[in-house]
Amino acid sequence: MDNPYQTRQKKLGPKVDLKGLCPLTVERAERGYRLNKFLTSMRSPEQRLLFINDENLCMDRFDLNDQEKEMVRNRAFTQMMQYGASTVALGKANGAFKISLMERGAKALGMSVEEFITKRKAANKGYSWDI
């Protein structure tokens, strides 16, 4: 007899290893708290304007440390996620970073946006979310 996990897994289908995932841990959540707070603040038009006009002042107001500031300056999105930033928080800051979700995905994989979209279309073929 299957345990509940095995039954659920059969319904979901085979497991697939996903590259680039950053499991949420207590350590990662604590470390990323300040950075996530900063990133989600970019929902505010005033905060985005401050960031666009003076990135350093904006980051100082959130007491970002040198490592966090460097990741933001370099738009090191994958590194930010490994550090503890959530993808949702990064999405809130896309407007301030002047980057789209597709551009962010392409950058993370070292591809052009066109290559990224082509790859995503191929991966989505046959699914209900086929684009």
C-alpha positions in Angstrom: 0.0 0.0 0.0 1.3 3.4 -1.0 1.9 6.1 1.6 0.2 9.5 1.0 3.4 10.9 -0.5 3.7 8.1 -3.0 0.0 8.4 -3.9 0.4 12.2 -4.5 3.6 11.7 -6.5 1.8 9.2 -8.8 -0.9 11.8 -9.5 1.7 14.5 -10.2 3.9 12.4 -12.4 7.6 11.8 -12.4 9.9 14.2 -10.5 11.9 16.6 -12.5 15.1 18.2 -11.2 14.8 21.9 -11.6 18.1 23.8 -12.0 18.5 27.1 -10.3 16.1 26.5 -7.4 17.0 28.1 -4.1 15.2 26.2 -1.3 13.9 28.5 1.4 15.6 27.9 4.7 15.5 29.7 7.9 19.0 31.0 7.4 18.3 32.2 3.8 15.0 33.8 4.9 16.7 35.7 7.8 19.6 36.8 5.6 17.3 37.9 2.8 14.8 39.8 5.0 16.4 43.3 4.6 17.0 42.8 0.8 13.4 41.5 0.3 12.0 44.5 2.2 14.1 46.8 0.0 13.0 45.1 -3.2 9.3 45.0 -2.3 9.4 48.7 -1.5 9.9 49.3 -5.2 6.1 48.9 -5.6 5.9 52.5 -4.5 6.3 55.1 -7.3 8.2 57.4 -4.9 10.6 54.6 -3.9 11.3 53.7 -7.6 11.9 57.4 -8.4 14.3 57.7 -5.5 16.1 54.5 -6.6 16.4 55.7 -10.2 17.7 59.1 -9.0 20.1 57.9 -6.3 20.6 54.2 -5.9 23.0 54.6 -3.0 20.8 56.8 -0.9 17.9 54.4 -1.5 19.9 51.4 -0.5 21.3 53.3 2.6 17.7 54.0 3.8 17.2 50.2 4.0 20.5 49.6 5.7 21.7 47.2 3.0 25.1 45.8 3.7 28.0 46.0 1.2 27.3 42.6 -0.2 23.6 43.4 -0.8 24.4 46.7 -2.3 26.9 45.1 -4.7 24.3 42.5 -5.8 21.8 45.3 -6.5 24.3 47.5 -8.4 25.3 44.5 -10.6 21.7 43.4 -11.0 22.9 40.0 -9.9 19.4 38.4 -9.7 20.5 34.8 -9.4 23.0 35.7 -6.7 20.2 37.7 -4.9 18.0 34.7 -4.9 20.7 32.4 -3.6 21.3 35.0 -0.9 17.6 35.0 0.2 15.7 37.3 -2.1 12.4 35.9 -3.3 11.5 35.9 -6.9 8.3 37.8 -6.0 10.3 40.5 -4.3 12.5 40.7 -7.4 9.5 41.0 -9.6 8.3 44.0 -7.5 11.6 45.7 -8.4 11.6 44.9 -12.1 10.3 48.4 -12.9 13.0 50.1 -10.9 15.6 47.9 -12.5 14.1 48.6 -15.9 14.0 44.9 -16.7 11.2 42.6 -17.7 10.6 39.1 -16.3 11.7 37.7 -19.7 14.9 39.7 -19.7 15.6 38.6 -16.1 15.1 35.0 -17.0 17.4 35.3 -20.1 20.1 37.0 -18.1 20.0 34.3 -15.4 20.6 31.7 -18.1 23.1 33.7 -20.1 20.9 33.9 -23.1 19.4 36.6 -25.3 15.7 37.3 -24.7 14.9 35.7 -28.1 16.8 32.5 -27.2 15.1 32.5 -23.8 11.6 32.8 -25.4 12.4 30.1 -28.0 13.5 27.8 -25.2 10.4 28.5 -23.1 8.1 28.0 -26.1 9.7 24.6 -26.7 9.4 23.6 -23.1 5.8 24.6 -22.9 4.7 22.8 -26.1 1.6 20.7 -25.4 0.8 22.2 -22.0 -2.3 24.3 -21.3 0.0 27.3 -20.8 1.6 26.8 -24.2 2.8 30.3 -25.4 
